[in-house]
């Protein structure tokens, strides 16, 4: 996993997409939908789970096998431009993870009326790249295999600490990260990824 996260080609791709002078690793995680699962991933934006904020951000979704268009992530085209703080929800219980009115409640009907939705077939070796602010979901599909993918999150040189997020994932503030809203990030927590 470390080799993948620090892969120069991935980092260079992230750097170009973000139009940033540098690339820093925010975090990674593995997402597995178990065989027999029919769970739909709710519409969400990664940003409102994260205690970082900036325009130069990118999430990379890397499946470990081919994914058909019907099984792939679905995006609300152009939704990242709104930079809205969407209420983050627990994917298992559907409960709110924040308790402030600065977070907008998500209305799926409104999303489908406001935005064109797009998705792609993804072959093993492909990646999907999108801003932390991009609204996205994954459809309700009955899998006869474990659908495995890795998400890698990078950020660029305009990214700052976001104290509005009280319950971040990963829980950096719960394990000791401290800062004031708008502070420059403490780079000793987030390593730079070599792109040269």
C-alpha positions in Angstrom: 0.0 0.0 0.0 2.8 2.4 0.8 4.4 1.7 -2.6 1.2 2.6 -4.3 0.6 5.8 -2.3 4.1 7.0 -3.0 4.1 6.0 -6.7 5.7 8.8 -8.7 3.3 8.3 -11.6 0.2 8.6 -9.4 1.7 11.6 -7.6 2.5 13.3 -10.8 -1.0 12.7 -12.1 -2.4 14.2 -8.9 0.0 17.2 -9.2 -1.1 18.0 -12.7 -4.8 17.6 -11.9 -4.5 19.9 -8.8 -2.2 22.4 -10.6 -0.1 22.3 -7.5 3.7 22.8 -7.0 3.7 19.9 -4.5 1.7 16.8 -3.6 1.1 15.6 0.0 -0.5 12.4 1.1 -3.5 13.0 3.2 -4.6 9.4 3.7 -5.6 6.1 2.0 -8.1 3.4 2.7 -9.4 0.2 1.2 -13.1 -0.1 0.4 -14.7 -3.6 0.1 -18.2 -4.4 -0.9 -18.8 -8.0 0.1 -20.3 -10.6 -2.2 -24.1 -10.6 -1.8 -24.1 -6.9 -0.8 -26.8 -4.8 -2.2 -25.9 -1.6 -0.4 -26.0 1.7 -2.2 -23.3 4.2 -1.1 -25.2 7.4 -0.2 -24.5 10.6 -2.1 -21.7 12.4 -0.4 -18.7 14.7 -0.8 -15.4 13.5 0.7 -14.6 17.1 1.8 -17.1 17.2 4.7 -15.4 14.1 6.3 -11.9 15.8 6.1 -10.3 18.4 8.3 -8.5 20.0 5.4 -9.8 22.5 2.9 -8.6 23.9 -0.4 -9.2 23.8 -4.2 -6.1 21.7 -4.8 -7.4 18.3 -3.7 -7.9 15.0 -5.4 -9.3 11.6 -4.4 -8.1 8.7 -6.5 -10.3 5.6 -6.7 -8.3 2.5 -7.8 -10.2 -0.7 -8.3 -8.4 -4.0 -8.1 -10.4 -5.5 -10.9 -12.6 -4.5 -13.9 -15.8 -2.6 -12.9 -18.7 -2.2 -15.3 -20.4 1.2 -15.8 -23.4 -0.2 -13.9 -21.2 -1.0 -10.9 -19.0 2.0 -11.0 -19.0 5.3 -9.0 -21.5 7.9 -10.2 -20.7 11.6 -10.1 -22.8 14.8 -10.1 -21.0 16.6 -12.9 -19.8 20.1 -11.9 -20.9 19.7 -8.2 -17.4 20.5 -6.9 -17.8 24.1 -8.1 -20.4 24.8 -5.4 -17.9 24.0 -2.6 -20.9 23.3 -0.4 -20.4 21.7 3.1 -22.7 18.7 2.8 -23.8 17.0 6.1 -21.5 13.9 6.5 -23.4 10.8 7.5 -22.5 7.5 9.0 -22.8 5.0 6.1 -24.1 2.2 8.3 -26.6 4.1 10.5 -27.3 7.1 8.2 -27.0 9.3 11.2 -25.5 12.9 11.0 -21.9 13.1 12.0 -21.9 16.8 12.6 -24.2 19.1 14.7 -24.0 22.5 13.0 -26.3 24.3 10.6 -23.3 25.2 8.4 -23.7 21.7 6.9 -26.3 21.4 4.2 -28.7 18.4 4.3 -28.4 16.3 1.2 -31.5 15.8 -1.0 -31.0 13.2 -3.6 -33.9 14.4 -5.7 -32.4 17.9 -5.7 -29.0 16.5 -6.8 -30.6 14.6 -9.7 -32.6 17.7 -10.8 -29.6 20.0 -10.6 -26.8 18.0 -12.0 -26.1 15.6 -14.9 -24.8 12.3 -13.5 -21.8 10.6 -15.1 -20.0 7.3 -14.7 -17.5 5.1 -16.5 -16.5 1.5 -17.0 -13.2 1.1 -15.2 -10.7 -1.5 -16.1 -8.1 -2.9 -13.8 -5.2 -0.4 -13.8 -7.5 2.6 -14.4 -8.3 5.2 -11.8 -11.1 7.7 -11.2 -9.9 11.1 -10.0 -12.1 13.8 -8.4 -12.1 16.8 -6.1 -12.9 16.4 -2.4 -16.0 18.5 -3.1 -17.4 16.3 -5.9 -20.8 14.7 -5.0 -20.7 11.0 -5.8 -22.4 7.7 -5.0 -22.1 4.0 -5.8 -25.2 2.1 -7.1 -27.1 -0.7 -5.5 -25.7 -3.7 -7.1 -25.8 -7.4 -6.1 -22.2 -8.5 -6.3 -21.3 -12.1 -6.7 -17.7 -11.3 -5.7 -16.0 -8.9 -3.3 -15.6 -5.6 -5.0 -12.3 -4.1 -3.8 -10.9 -0.7 -4.4 -8.4 1.6 -2.8 -8.9 5.3 -2.3 -5.9 7.6 -2.0 -6.3 11.2 -1.0 -3.7 13.9 -1.9 -3.7 17.6 -1.4 -1.8 20.5 -2.8 -0.2 23.8 -1.8 -3.3 25.8 -1.0 -4.8 23.4 1.5 -5.4 24.6 5.1 -6.8 23.3 8.4 -10.6 23.2 8.6 -11.8 23.4 12.2 -15.4 23.3 11.1 -15.1 19.5 10.8 -15.5 18.3 14.4 -15.6 14.6 13.7 -13.1 14.0 10.9 -12.2 10.8 9.1 -9.5 9.8 9.6 -9.8 11.1 13.2 -6.6 13.2 13.2 -7.9 15.7 15.7 -8.8 12.9 18.1 -5.3 11.5 17.9 -3.5 14.8 18.7 -3.6 17.1 15.7 -4.3 20.7 16.9 -4.9 23.9 14.9 -7.0 27.0 14.4 -9.3 27.3 11.4 -7.4 28.5 8.4 -4.0 27.5 9.7 -1.4 26.2 7.3 -1.2 22.4 7.8 1.5 20.8 9.9 3.4 19.0 7.1 5.1 16.6 9.5 1.7 14.8 9.6 1.4 14.7 5.8 4.5 13.6 3.8 5.3 15.1 0.5 5.3 12.6 -2.4 8.2 12.8 -4.8 7.1 13.7 -8.4 10.6 14.2 -10.0 
